[in-house]
Amino acid sequence: MKKQTRRTFIASAAVLTAGVATGMSLTTMETAKDKKQLAHHVFFWLKNRDSKEDLNKLLEGLRTLRKIETVRSLHIGVPASTELRPVVDASYSASELILFDDVEGQNVYQVHPIHEKFVKEYSHLWEKVVVYDSIDVE
């Protein structure tokens, strides 16, 4: 058995107390600790790049994705007016960055009726989509 110092005891007690206060069981807390958050970053290039109407429609569609229960955070954006550097690609029209608790949450999102409806109703607006999925390393 690993020797417990006063510091590790206090830290463990604080974590356990926080879990109890929020209604989490020890098993739930251990499972949550082992899961790795997934970031799903999608870039869209519109067919009609200069169309404000098409951009607004796409942004409207992206906002509907917030309703999917496994979406923890959603950032919707357009290219920023930052310094142009060789490493910056501002050729896209819009992007979404969605954070999920884990890969399973992203899997639920992919087949969710709201996501499927988004693709069906808005895919005619874009000519290209690029997806970058990444998982926490810590």
Buried (B, 14 or more C-beta within 10 A) or exposed (E): EEEEEEEEEEEEEEEEEEBEEEEBEEEEBEEEEEBEBBBBBBBBBBEEEEBEEBBEBBBEBBEBBEEBEBBEEBEBEBBEEEEEEEEEEEEBBBBBBBBBBBBEBBEBBEEBEBBEEBEEEBEEBBEEEEEEEEEEEE
